[in-house]
Amino acid sequence: MIEISDLDEAISVAEEKAEHEDGGTQTRPARESEAALIGYVDRLRSGQAVWEDEPERIARYAHLVELLLALGLDKAAADLTDTTLRAMRLSEIDQVVYREPELWNHLGSLLAEQGDLVRAMAVLDCALTRAHEYETYEVPAILANLSVVSLQLGDPEAAAIWANKALDSLKYEQDKDLETRLTADRVRLDLARASGDEQELHNALESFDQSVTRFVESEGGDHARALGARVALAAARHDAEPSLENLAALELLYVTAQVTLGLEHRETIIAQATLAATEFAAAGGWDGQANERTEAAVQAFVTAAARAVTSPDLGQEHPQTHILQDELAEMRAAITPDDKLPYHIERVYKPHENTERNDAKRKALEEETDIIRLIAHAGASYFLKETRLFYGRVKDALERGVRFHVVISSPWNSLAAFMPHDTAAEPGNYQNIVELVESSPSYNNTFLPVIDSYRLLKSMYPDLIELRITSMDVSGSTLLTSNAGFFEPYITSNPQRRTRRGMSVFEVEFRKDSRYYADSLEEFRAQWELSSTWKEFETNQEQHKAALRSEMGALASVRMRASVRRGEVPRP
């Protein structure tokens, strides 16, 4: 068993493993070196490492993170990133130690590569502050990275500002920092393609074309970054002017990537997916046309997404893999009638996997750019900050302009029958049912605080958030984003055991191309139409209470008559 003793040895082992990585079946020495790297990071994380205030050493830890990502050791990379940032924060309690903005910029890029976009933004902000304080030449690169992360976070306005500022800072030095120029121009191109503005797309294409030309002249056309840029350029040209010529150019670039970089390389996989998506659009896929071309395009995309999962450059949990899987789900859903979609479950989470379930939901909320839909008994996990679950992600989404539509249960529905009450009381004495609800923990500690939180959020984001109340029981908690859904069934009808608890049954996750998503969306829309807005509910709340008293009284009356018939209660 190999054991790595220090940082230099860890980098050496990682570099040697990366050099001989072929994506095939691992040999025993390869598995041992992988285990040794993971063990080394675990020891660092557990505090056995001595951290010196040396920027150069920290930079080498960042290099090791980069190597771990390249080897597909994503968890080890994330753990080492966490440990490195923690050490840096502790070192700077009373003084600035890491003045170099390049180091912060590198760490911010690595966080973005891992999909940790919120922390990436924070670290890049720190990099920009250091760059301004110490007047370095790193500012354009930091601005470009901020534009990329803003775009991934669903903030196109901020992405455009950062990208434009990055390019403005380079406008007098046309041949300097070509990679930064390429990054910023790529963001502007993506924004233009999403906007649908023909003139904006034309201008962005022209600028990106110039950046690609300069980068290719500098690094060569077969450079991985150059190939990726050329693929993006060809796809954008086809968007602007669909033609067989542009489609053929994209296909040629995919073949070039296969030959030059190999089938498992990240840029090859993206080229294949881009070609498939372009073919899908050209064949009318987004218009719902199911034909041989759209079916073939979907199958090609399936192959690309499958390669992403097994690729050493990407892997199952890589953000780019998730992007491909989401796009594949959208393509399938676009050409498949809802009743023909398969009942596919992406993952089942059991109670011991509660952390993984919560992480998956947080990620779905972070990535949403349009609308979040929720059906829940009370929604405490999404409205109450003290639960430490999803409130922060919801608020961030609202800040980005994402809509949040919620349906929760009325406290005055028939589930009130489960409220604790005096079992010695007469069966017909249900006139105090409202008082029982009003004194219950679920009402005072969950329902009322959720309503208070909703009111506050509504005052801040009046056009984005709406809460509705249903008088019907809901069978479980359903969360729907644009690309994914989560459903957790309730195994109990007792409202006291439906809130402020960890997962007690299981939860399933499914994508947009699953029948479960279509059925869940249909159910949400039905509940939404049949529910009361909060204002309607508040105005008519006394009627809801009276209806509950009437229902409980009727139930008690039926029970009393049944008892009389059975002879359990004397006739008057």
N, C-alpha and C positions, 0 to 999 in steps of 0.2 A: 504494500500500500504506500503510495507516494504521499509525503507530507511537505507542504510548502512552508518555509520558515520566514521569508521576508518578502518585501514588495518587489525587489529586483527579480527574485526567483519566480514570483507569480506572473510578472510581465513576460519573462522569458518563456515560461510554460504556455501562457496564453498565445504568445506570438507564434511559437512553434506549432501549437495545435491549429491556429488559424491558417498557417501556411500549408498544412497538410489536410485541411478540411475538404472533403469531397462530397459530403451530403449522403454518402452511402452508409452501409452497416458499420457501426463503430467497432473497432478492435478493442481488446481488453486494455492495452496501454492508453488508448484514447479515452476510454471510460474512466480509468483511474486518474488521468490528468484532469478530467472534468470534475471528478469528485474531489480532487485535491484543491482545485480552484474554489469550489463551493465551500469546502471546509475552511480554507484560508479566510474567505469573506465572513463566514460565520464567526470565526475567532475575532476578527476585527469588530464585528457587530456586538459581540458579547463583552467588549471592553478590554480584551487582552492586549490590544495594540497600544503602543506609545505614540501619541500624536504630537509632533513638534510643529511649532508655528513657522513652517517653511513653505512658502508658496510653490517652490519648485517640486517639493514632495507631494503636495496636494495636486499639482498638475499631473503628476505621474499616476496618482490614484484615479484621476479623471480619465487618463489614457487607458488604465486597466478597465474602467467601466465601459469604454468604447470597445475594447477587445471582447469583453464578456457579452456585449450586445451582438457583436459580429458572430460570436460562437453560438448564439441562441440561448445563452444562460440568462434569461431575462430577470428571473427572481434575484439571482446573485448580483446582477447589475443594479437592480433597484435597491437592494440592501446596501450595497457599497455606496451608491449615490446618497442614500439617507445618512449613512454613517459619516461620509465626507462632509456633507452640508452641516451636520450637527457639530462636528469638530471645528468647522470654520466659524460657526456662530459662537461657540464657547470661547474660541480664541479671541474673538473681537468684542468681548464683554466690555472692556474698558479702553480699547484702542483699535485703530484700524491696522490690520495685519496684511490682508490680501488686497493690495491696491490695484493690482493688475486687472483691468476690465476684461482682458482676453480670457482669464480663468473663469470668471463669472459667466461670460458669454458661452464658453465651452460647456459649462455645467448646465446652463439654461437650455442649450441645444440638446444635450443628452436627456434632460428631463422631457423635452418635447418628443424626442425619439421614442421614449418609453410611454408616451401618451399621458404624462402627468402635466397637463397643460396649465393648470392654475398655478402650480409651483414654478413651472417654467417661466410664466409671465413675471412672477415675483422676482425670480433670480435674474432675469433679463433686465428688469427695472433697476435692480441693484447694479448690474453691469453698466447700464447707461449712466447712472449717477456717478459711479467711479470714473467712467470715461470723461464726463464733463469736469469732474473735480480735478483730475490729473492731466487733462488736455492731451489725450492720446488719439491715435488714428483709428481706433476701433469703432468709433461711433457709427459709420455706415453699416458695418456688419451687424451690429446690435440692432439697429433700426430695422434692417431686413429680416432678422430673426423674429423681432417683435411683430412684424407684419404677418409672417407665416403663422405664428401662434394665435394672433388675433383672428385670422381667417379660420383656423381650425376650431376656435372657440365660438364661431358663429357671430363675430362682430365685424362685418365687412367695412363699416365706416372707419373704424379704428385701423383695420388692415390697410385700407387705402391711404390713410394719413401717414402711417409708418413707412409704407413702401415709397410714397412720393418724397418724403423727407430723406429717405436713404438715397434715392436717385438724385435729389437736389444737391446732396452733399458731395456727389461724385461728378456733377455736370461739367466741372472745369478740368477733370482728369479722366478723359474718356477711356483710356487704356489701363486704368488702375482698378484693382480689386474687381476683376471680372466675375468672380463667383458671387460676390455680393450683388452686383448689377443684375446678374442672371436671376438670382433669388427674388429680388424686388420686382423685376419685370415679369417674372412668372406669377407672382401674386396679383399684379395688375391685370395680367391676361386672364387669370381665373375669375377675377371680379367682373371683368368685361364680358366673359362668356356667360356668367350667371345673370348679368343685367339684361341681356337681350338687346342692348343698344348697338346698332350696327356701326355707327361712327366711332363709338367708344371701343368696340372690338377691333375695328380697322386700325385705330391709333395704337392700341395695346399690341396688336400683332406686329405692326411695323417696328415698334420699339423692342419687342422681345426677339424678333428676327435679327435685329442688329446685335443684341446681346449674345444670342446663340452663335452668330457668325464670328464674333470676336473670341468667344470662349473656345469654339472649335479650332480657330486658327492658332490659339495658344496651347490647347491641350490635346488636340487631335479629335477627329470625328468619332473614333471608337472608344474614347474615354467614357466611363460609365455615366458620369454626370452629363456629358455632352449628348450621349445617346438618349438619356431620359428627357433632356431639353428638346432634342429634335423630334421625339415622339409627341411631346406636348404641343410643339409648334405645328406639326402635321395635322394633329387632331383639331386644333383651333382653326387652321386653314380650311379644313373640311366643314367645320361649323359655319364659317363665314361664307364659304362658297362650295357647297357639296358637289363633288365630281368624282368620276372613276379614277381620274389622275391622282387626286389627293388621297383617295382610298388606297390606291396602289402604292403610293409613297409611304403610307403608314405600314402597309403590309411588308414592304421591303425593309423598313427599319426594324420590324419585329424579327425578320429573318436574320438581319445583321446582328441584332442583340443575341439571338440564339447562338450564332457561330462565334461571336466575339466574347460574350460573357458567360454563356452556358444557360441551360434551361432553368436552373434553380436560382439564378441571380435575380435580385430584386427588380432591377430595371427591365429585365426580360419579361418577368411576370407582369409588371405594370404595362409594358408594351403590348403583351398579348391581351390583357384585359381592356386596354384602351382601344385596340383594334376591334375586339368583339363588341364593345359598347358602341363604337362608331357604326359598325355593320348593323347592329340592332336598331339604332336610330334611323339609318338610311333605309332599312326595310320596313319602316313604319311601326316598329315595336312600341314606341311611346304613345302611339295612337291606338294601341290595342290590337294591332294586326298580328294574328298568329299564322305564320306561314313557314315554309322551309328555311328561308333566310333568317328569320327571327329565332326559330328553334335552334338552328346551327350556331347562331351567335351566342345564345344562352349556353349551349353546350361548351363552346370555346371558353366562355367566361367561367363556367363550372371548373374546367381544367385549370385555369389561371388561379382561381380561388383555392383549389385543392393544393396546387403547388406552393402557394403562399403559406399554407399551414405547415408543410413539411420543409420549406426552404430554411437553410441556416441563416439567411439574411433577414428573414421575417419571422415566421413561426405563428403558432396558434394565437398568442396573446398580443401580437404586434398591432399597433394602431392601424397600419396600412392593411393588414389582413382583415381587420374588422370593417374597414371602409369597403374593401372588395366584397365581403360577405353581405354588407348592407345593400350595396348596389346590385348584387346578384338577386337579392330578395325583391328589390324593386322591379327589376327586369322580369322576373318570373311572375310577379303579381300583376304586372301591366298587361300580359298577354294570356293570363289564365283566369277564367271566370271563378268567382269566389267559391261556387259549389264544386269546382274541380280541383281546388287547391288540396294538397295532402295535409293530413293531420300530423304535422311534423313538430316535434318538441326539440328545441335546441339543447336544453339542459334541465335536469331535475335537481333542485336543491333540497337536501334533507336538513333536519334541525341542527346537526353538527356542522353543517356548511352555511350557517347563518351569516358569517362574515363574508364569505364569497358571494352570497346572494346580495347582501347590502352593497358590496363593491360593484357588482354588475349593474345594480339599479343606479348607483351614483354615476357610473360611467355613462349610462343611457341618458340620464338627466343632463350631464355636462355636454354631451354631444348634440342635444336637441337644438334645432334652430327655428322650429315652427310652432308646434303645439304639444302640450302634455295633457293627457286625459287620465283621470283617476276616479275609480269607484272604490269606496272604502266604508267601513262601519263608522269611523270617526275621523280618520286622516291625521291622527296626532303625529305620526312619523314625518309628515310633510309640512305641518303647520307649527309645531312646537320646537323651539330651539333647544330646550333642555333634553329632548330625546337623543340629541346628537346623531341623528340619522340623515334626513334628506332636506331639512329646512334650508340650510345654506345653499344647497344645489338648486332648490326651487327659486330662492331669492336671486341667485346669480342668473338663472334662466330668465326671470322676469326683467332683470336689468338689461339683458341682451335683446329684449323685445319678444321673447317667447310667450305664447298664450298658455294659461293654466286653467283648465276647466275641471271642476270637481263635483262629484255627487257623494253625499254622505247620508247616513240613516238619521231619521227623526228620532229624538228621544221619546216621543209620544206614540210610537208604534206598538204593535202587539208584543214585542220582545220585552216590554216593561213587566210582563207577567213573571219574568225571571228575577225581578227585584227581590231582595231579601225582605220577608215580612213575618209577622207574628203567626206562627203555625197554629197557635192555640185559638186564634180569632175565628169568629164564625165564617164559614165559606163565602157567604154573601157580602161580607164587609170589605168591598173593594173600592169604597169611596175615597180612600186615602192613597190610591195608586199614584196620583200625580205627586203627592207629597213624598212618597217613597222614592220616586225618580229624582225629585229635586234635592233630596238629601243623599243620593247615592254618589260614590266616588267617581263612577264613569261620567256622570253629569257634571259634577263640580270640578273634577280634576282633568277632564278630557274635553267634553263637549263645549262647555263655556270658554275655556282657554283657546280652543280651536277657533271659535267664533270671534273672539277678541283678536286673535292673530290675523284671521281673514279680514276683519274690518281695517286693521292697520295696513295690511298689504293692499287692500282695495283703495285706500286713500292715497297710497303711493303709486299704484299701477292700475288706475281705474278702468282702462280699456283692455287690460290684459288678463285679469283674473276674475273668475266668477265661480261662486259656490252655490250649489243647489241641494235641496233637502228632499229625500224620498221617504214616503210613508211605508214603502214596501221593504221587506227584509232583503238584504243582498247576500248572495251565496258565498262571497269571498272578496278579497281585495284584488282589484285589477288596475295595473298601471300600463298605459299605452303611450309610447312615443311614436315618432314618424316611422321608425324602422323596426321596433321591437315591442314585445308585450311580456308582462309578468302576471301570473295569476296564482294567488294563494287561497285555497279553499278554507272556509271556517268549518271546523268539525263540531263546534258547539254553538248553540243558540243563545247562550248566556252572554249578554252584553258586557258583563263584568270581566269576562275572560277573552274579550275580543280586542282590547286596547292595552297599550303599554306592556307589551310582552314580546318575547322573542318568537321566532317561528316554532310552532308546535306541531305542525302537520307536514307540509312540504310546499314548495313553490316551483312552478314550471316557467321556463323562459322560452319564447318562440319569436321567430322573425316574421316580417311582413308577408312572406310567401307561404305562410302556414294558414290552414283553415281556421285554426284557433284565433289568429289575429283578426280575420274577417268576422268571425262570430263574436269576438269580444268587442269589436268596433260597432257592430250592429246592436249589441246589448247596451253599450254605452249610449248610443244615440237614442235608443228607446227610453232608457232611464232618464236621460237628459230632458226629453220632451215631456215625460210624465211627472217630473219633479217640480217643486216650487223654487223660485228664486229665493234668496235669503230675505229680501224685503217682503215678498208675498208671505213667506212662512212666518216672519216676525209679526206682520200685521194680523194674521189669522191664527196666532199661536193658541189663543184661548179656545178656539173652535177645535183645534187638534187635541187639546187637553180634555175637552168635553167629550169628544169622540172616543178617546181612550177610556174615560170613565164609563161611558155607555157600553163599550165593547166588553170591558171587564165585568160590568154589572150583568150584561146579558149572559156571559159565560158562567158567572156565579149562579144565575137563575136557572140555567139549564142543568148545572151540576146539582142544585138543590132539588129540582123536580126529579132528577134521576135517582137521587138518594131516597126521596120519599117513596118512589115506585119500588125500590129495592127493600124498603122497610127499615133503612138505616136511620131515618129521621121520623119522629112521630108526626102524624097528620095533625094540623091545628084543629 
